[in-house]
Amino acid sequence: MNKLVLTVALSGAFISFNAHAWGNDGHRAVGAIADQLIQGSNAEQRVKALLLPGESLEKVSIWADCVKGTYCGPQSDEMVAYVAANPQHSEYHYTDVPFQNPHYHDHDAGTADNDIVQTLKQCIATLQGKGDKISNPHGFTPRQALLILTHLAGDVVQPLHVGAAFVDKNGAFVVPQKQAQIDAVNMFDARGGNNLLLDDIKLSANSAQLIPAAPPETKVTSQAPASGTPPRAPQTTRPFHSYWDTTVVNYVFRRVGARSPQEFAQLAIAGKPTVIANSGDAISWPYAWADQSLAVAKLAHAGVTAGAIGQQTSKTGEVYNVWALTVPDDYPVPSSAAAKTQLIQGGYNLAAVLKAIWP
């Protein structure tokens, strides 16, 4: 079978990415599903009490990414205060459990006290009224807890935000037992797939044959470049993490014929999807969500194999290690099917946890 070639840059430090799980559309789809599912409930009223006029779960679902910079616009006073009080806030969005592992366990390799599972627990505890220093060490306010929970409910179902790839010098995927083993000499951290570079041209060519074209837009949402602005060069590579954040969401919307997150939410709920139910104390649910994403992370890496180690040189002259990987030509099909399931699951999880907090 023909394969797509991926270039995997695993030096660990040569480049930095600002990962936004699912991108704006994916997060807004999760929020839009939850908005619809909590309608008429006590949870809806409690959510409205914490949100500002005009806000919804869909609209605030990207708040925790917007605080990372100005790509959403100028920082509000609320954002500035949150960042000042939470200097490590970017670490709240993910954990790095080896994707081969079946479960997330506290203090295992790749986990951290500030990771996504622990932060979700703190948000839930705060909204449950347990905002003491033990259950809420970051000192989240109830509104902050809701904003962060809404975002992380999307992050935690993005498989590469939970299941991480580690590679040895021969290009084999390996499982670190201790953090110290990830030494960038014998074992390399792929940083959630951010250092795995996909051949975007080949992917685009294959996906054009496999994924339906996007439905026609009802209005123009983009503007032409300003006069004198040079055209942007075509993107030739795409980080594997970026593929799962944005590219695959685009495929999902195209496959179901959705033009917007709201339309995707409507179609998803109307389809009466089968979702995994949550049980027990809501404070424990983030563990189950992480475990479910680990299962999908295994699918995300299925059929991917690495070649011999090589080296490349960055634009700044830094030499770093690379591996060439292959994925099946039909990768856009199973990956978008999995992403659709995860986006829906994320929306249903968010609605369920809000209803459990405020029955």
N, C-alpha and C positions, 0 to 999 in steps of 0.2 A: 504494500500500500504506500502511496506517496505520502510524504510527510512535510509539515511546515517546519522550518528551522527557526529556533529561538536562540538568541545569544544571551548568555547568562553572566552578568557581571557580579562577581561575588567578593570583591575586595573588602567590603564592609565600610569603607570610609571615603571612597573617591567621589561620591556624589550624595546629595541629600534630597529627599523627596518629601513633599507635604501631602501625605495621603488623605484623601477624603473618601471614605467608604461609600460605594454606590453613587457618588456624585450627587448633585442637587436633585435630579429627577428621581433617583432611587430612594433617597431619604424622604422626599416629598410624597412618593407613592406609599411608603410605609405609614407616614403620618396621615395621609388621606384615607387610607383603609381604616385606621383607628378612629379617625373623626366620624366616619359613617357608622362604625360598629358600636360606639358609645352613645349614639343619639338616643335621647329619652331616658338616660340612666342618671343615677346620682353622680356617677363618675364624670359625666359631661358637665354637670353643674359645678363640681369641685374644680375641674380643669378650667372652666371659664372664669372662676373666681381668681385663679392664679395668672391667667393670661390677660394681656392688655386688649382694649377694644380693637377689633379688626384682626386679632391674632387667632390662629387655629393650630392644631397639632401639625398639620401639613406645613403651615407657614413658618413655625418655629423649629421645624425638624432639622434645619441646617444651621441653627444658631451656634452650636458648639463647634462647627467648622469655621463659621464666619469670624469667631473671636481669634482665629489664628493669624489674621492679617486684614487687609482692606479690600480683598477681592469681592466682598459683598457690599462694599461702600465704606464710608467713614465709621470708625468704631464709636459706639454709643458709650455714654458714661457707665452704663450697666456692664458692658463688655470690658471696658478698661478696668473697672473694679474687680471683676471676676478674674481676669488675667493676673492682676497684681496679687490677688489672694491665692492664686493657683498657678505658680510658675511652672509646674510640671503638667499642666492640663493636656498637653498633646499626648501624654502617655496614657491618658484615661481611655483612649479610643481602641485599644488593641491588646492582645496578649500574644505570645510567641510559643505556644505549645507545639512541639514537633507534630506535623500533620499525621504521622503514622500512629500516634497515641490515640486510644479510644476515649480517654476522659481527661478533663481538667482537674488537677488536684492542687490545692494551695501549696506554694513553696516548691513545686516541681520546676525543673529546668524550663526556662522561657516565661514563667509567671512572675508577677511582681505585686507588691502591695498597692501600687497605683494603677494596676491594669484594668481592663474593661470589666471583668467579672466583679472585682472588688468595688469598683466605682458604681456599677449598677446596684450592687447590694446596698451601698451607702445612700443612693438616691431613693431606693425603695424604702429603706428604714426611715429616712427623713420624712417622706410622704406619709409613712405610717405613724408619724409622731414620735419616733425614737431618735431624736436628733442629739444624742449625747456624744461626747468626745470619742467614745469607743465605737459606736455604730456609724458616726459621721465625723471622722477625723478632719475632713476638709472644711467642715463648717458650712456646708451648703444650706442656703435658705430653701424653703419649700418651692419657691418659684424656680430657683436655679436647679433644684433636684428634678423638677418636671421638665425643664428645658434639656437637661443633660440626658435624662432617662429617655426622652422622645428621640433624641439623636442616637444614643447608644443602642437602643432597641433595633435600629437599623444596622449599626456597625457590627453588632454581635452575630448577625446572620449572614454577613459577608464572610465567606469561608476563609479568606486569606487574612482577615483580622483576628482569627483565632488559630488556625492551623498554619504553621510556618515551615518553610523548607530549610534544611541544613545539608550542606554538601561537603564531601571530603575532597582531598586533592586529586583523586582519580575520577571525580565527577559523579560519584554515587550518592544518592540520598541516604542520609544517616540520621540516627536518633541519639542526640546527646542525653546522657543520664544526669550530668551535672553542668552547671553554667560554665565552669572553668574549662570544660572540654572544647568550648567554642572559641578557639584561640587564633583563628585566621591563619593558621599554619597547616594544621592537619584537618581542621573542621571550620567551615565558613558559614556565616549567617547570611541568608538571602534577604533579610530584612523585610519579611512579609511579602516577598515577591517584587519589591521595589527595585531590586538589583537584578531581576530577571528581565532581559530585554527581548521583546517579541518583534519579529520581522513584520511590521505593520502593513507593508505593501502586499506581501503574500497573503496575510490574513484578510485584508480588504478584498483581494481578488477572489479568494475562496468563499468569503462570506457573501459576496455578491451573487454567487451561484446557489447558496444554501438558505439565505435569509431573505424573506420578502422585502421589497422596497418599503420605505416609510410611507404612510398614508399622506395624501396631499394636505398641506397646512391650510387652515382656514384664514390665517392672517400672517403677514410678514413679521417675523420676530427678530430678524437680524438686519444689520445695516451694512451698507457698502463701506469699505475702508475710506478714510478721509483722503482727499486729493493729495497726491504726492507720497502717500504711504506705500512702500514697496510691498508686493504680495508676499505672504508667508510661504516659506519653502515647505513642500510636502513632508509630513512626518514619516520617517523611514523605520523607526523602531518605537516600540511602546512597552513600558514596564509591565510585567505580568500583573502586578497589583493594579495598575491603571486599567488594564483590560477588564478585570473583575469589578472595578469601581464604576466605569462609565461605558466602555464599549459593549459589554454584555447586556447592560441595561437598555442601551439603544436597540440591541437585537431583540430583547424581550418585548419592548414596546412595538417594534415592527411586526413581530410574529403574532401579536394579539390585535394589531390594528389600533393601538392607543396613540392619541396625539398629545396627551398630557398626563401627569400623575393622577389627576382627578378621574380622567377617563379610564386609566388603568385600574384604579381602585374600584370603580363602578363595575367594570367587566369582571374583575377578580371575584368580587362578592357575589355578583349575579351567577357566576359559575359554580357556586356552592362548593368551594374547594375543601379537600380533606387536609386538615391541619393537625399537628401534634398538640394534644391537650396538655395543659399545665396542671399540676396537682401539688398539694401540700402547702406549706407556708410560702408566700410569694417571695420572701427574702432568699429562698433557696433556688428560685427559678433560673437565675443567671447561670448556674452550673449546668442545668439541663440544656439551656440555649447554647452554651459553649460546646457541650458534648455533641449536640446535633450538628453544629457547624463543623466540628472536627470530622464527622462522617462525610460531609459534603466536600471538605478540603481534600479528603482522599480521592474523591471523584475528580476534583479539579486537577490533581496531579496524575490521574490515571493515564497510562499510555505515554507519559512524558519520560524520556530517557536522556541522559547526559553523555556527551562525548569526552574526549581527552581534554585536560586542562590546557589553556592557552593564555596569552596575554595581549592586552590592547593598551593604547596610550590615549589618555583623555586630552581635551583641547588645552588643558593647562600643563600638559607634559607628564602627568602622573601615570605610572604604569600600574595596571591592575589585572587581576586574574579573571578569565572568562571561561565559560563552558558553552559548547553548542548543544542545544537540546532539540529534540523532535517531538512534535505532537501530531496526532492524526489530522488529516485534512478536514474531517467533519467536526472538529473541535467546537466551532461556533454553535452547533446544534445541541449536543448534550450540555454544554456549559450554559447556554441561554435557558434551557429547560430547567436546569438546577437553580439558576438565578431567579427565574419566575417563582418557583416554589419558595425560595428563601425570602423574596420580597413580600410575598403573601403571608408567609409564616411570621415575618417580623411585624407586619401590621396587626395580625391577630394576637401575637404575643403582647404587643403594646396595649391593645384594648383590654385584653384579659387581665394584665397586671393592674391597670388602672381601676378596673371593676373590682378586683380583689382588694385593693387598697381602700376603695370607697364603695362598698357594696350598697 
